[in-house]
């Protein structure tokens, strides 16, 4: 499986972006849980759990260790999922579960079958993809597209700063994942994808801080 194509000059900055993404994800999870304790809204605790899982996956997904393992894997479509680095699939599972929880929260449904079905479809597609790394971003992009569309419609109906900030956050995650799909073509795609993703996490952090100040 081919790994990311990263400019040598960006390796140092990638570590910084990775650390910031992890810290912001955990901060979002913690602040969302604080909001839940104040409001007792179930969607906020789901939001907290989703970003906790995403933050855990980010602890290693873009780490040099995982990138090295992926570069060591044989190229081409694998006959079985276990023929690829198991750490990559564990981290991908955590990430996809987190995104599925975000979509479930967006749909305002707490039925386990919906996020579970979305996750299983994404996981199967991930295992069957010629390049599971790119497949991860393809399926994440599809899920984020539905979420982003929902929040765009929500903002257009009820325009306020909070809804706009949340929409911008999900739009950044959508664009960031979409850009990372093309990371094998040019190193610039990886750089842009990581920057845009980080912008999305910062937007969520700002929104939660505004909520807590009310």
N, C-alpha and C positions, 0 to 999 in steps of 0.2 A: 504494500500500500504506500503510495507516494505521500510524503508529508507536506507541510506548508513550504512554500517558496518564500524565504525571508531574506531580506537584504542583511549582509553581515553588519552593517552600521546600525541596524535596528535591533539587534539582539539585546543590547543593554537596555534600550528603551522598552523593548517588549517585556523584560523583567519588571520594569517600573510600572508599565501599563497593567501587567498581570497582578501585581501587588495592589494597585489602586482599585482594580476591578473586584478583587477579593474583599478588600476592606469596605468598599462601598456596598457590595452585595450583603455582607454581614451587617453593616450599619442599617441598610434598608430593612433586613429581616428583624433586627432588634427594635427599630423604630415602629415598624408595622405591628409588632407584638405589643408594644406600649400603647399604640392606638387601640388595639383590640381590648386591652385591659380597661381602657377608658370608655370605649363605645360598646363593647361586647358584640361587635359585628363579626359574623363568622368569616366574611370575605377577607377581613384584614389578617386573620390568623392563617388563612390559606395563602394569602399574599406573602406572609412572613415565612411560612414553610417552603414556598416555591423558591424564594430568593436564598434561603438557607441551603437548599439543595444545589442551586446554581452556583452559589459561592463555594461550596465544597468541591464541586466539579472543577471550578476555575482554579482551585488550589494546585491542581496538577495538570489540567488539560493542555495548558500552554507552557508547561514546564519543560526545560531542556531534556529531562529524563524521559518523558512521554514522547517528545518529538524524536528522540534518539531511537526509542523502541519502534516507533512507526516507520522510521527510515530503514530499520533492520528487517521489517516484515517483507515477505516475498511480494512482488508486484502482481497485478492482475486480480480478477475476482476470486475470492477464496471459496473452497468447497464447503467449509464449515466456519461458523463464527469464531470458534476457538483456535483457528489457524492464525488469527491476528492477535496482537497484544491484548491480553485480557484487561490490563489496566485501562486501556482506551475504551473498551466496551463498558466497563463499570462506570467510568466517568461520563460516558455518553448516556448511559441509562439514567444517572442522576440528573443530568442536564435536561433530557427529554421529559422526565417525570416533572421536573420543575416547570418547564414550559407548558406541559399538559395541565398542571394545576393552575397556572395563570389563565389558560383558556377556560378552564372550568369555572374559575372565579369570575371571569368576564361574562360567561353565559349565565352566571348566577344559578348554577345547578350544582347540587352536592351529591348527585348520583355518581357512585364510583364507576359505573359502566362507561360513562362518556370519556373521562380522561384516560381510563384504562384502555378503552378501544383505540383512542387516538395514539396512545403510547405504543400499544402492540403493533399497530399498523406501521408506525414510524420505525420501531425496532426491527421488524421483519424486513422492511425496505432497506434499513441500514445494513443489515447482514447480507442482503442480496446485491447491494450496490457495488459496482466495479471498484470504486474508491469510497470506502465507508466514511472517511474523513470529510469528503465533499458531501456525501449523502447526509451526514449529520446536519450540515448547514442548509441543505436543500429542504429537509423536513422541518427544521426549525423555522426557516423562512416562511414555509406554508402556514405553520401554526401562528407565527407572529403576524402574518398578513390578515388572518381572520380577527385577531385581537386588535390590531391597529385600525382596521375598518370599523369595528364596533366603537372604539373610542373616538374616531373621527366623526361618526354619526352622532354620538353622544355629545361631543363638543359643539357641533353645528346646531343641535337642538337647545342646548343650555350652555351658552358661552360664559365661561369664567376661567380664572387663572389656573385653578386646580385641574380642571378637565383638560385644559390646553397643555399643561405641564406633563400630565400622564400620557396624553396623545403623542407629544414630542418624544417622550421616553420610549414608548413602544415603537414609534417610527424609526428611531435610531437603532433599536435592536433589530428591527426588520431589515433596514438598509445595511447594517453592519454584517449580519449573517448572509445577506444576498451578495455583498461584495466579496466575502470570504469564499464563496463558491468558485470564484475565478482566480483564487490565489496561486494556482499552478501556472498561470499564464505570465504573471509579472509580480515582482516583489512588492510593487506599489499597492496592490490589492490588499495584501495582508496588513500593511501599515494603515491604510485608510479604514479597513474593517475594524481593527482594534480601536482606533481613535473614535470612530462613530459609536461603537458599542459602549465605550466608556462614557461618552456624552449622554447616552440613554440612562445609564445607572445614576449619573449625577442629577439628571432631571427628576428621577424618582425620589432621590434623596432630598432634593429641594422641596418637592411636593409634600413629603412626609413631615419635614421640618415646619412647613407652613401650617399643616394640619395641627401639629402639636402646639403651635403658638396661639391657636384660636381659643 
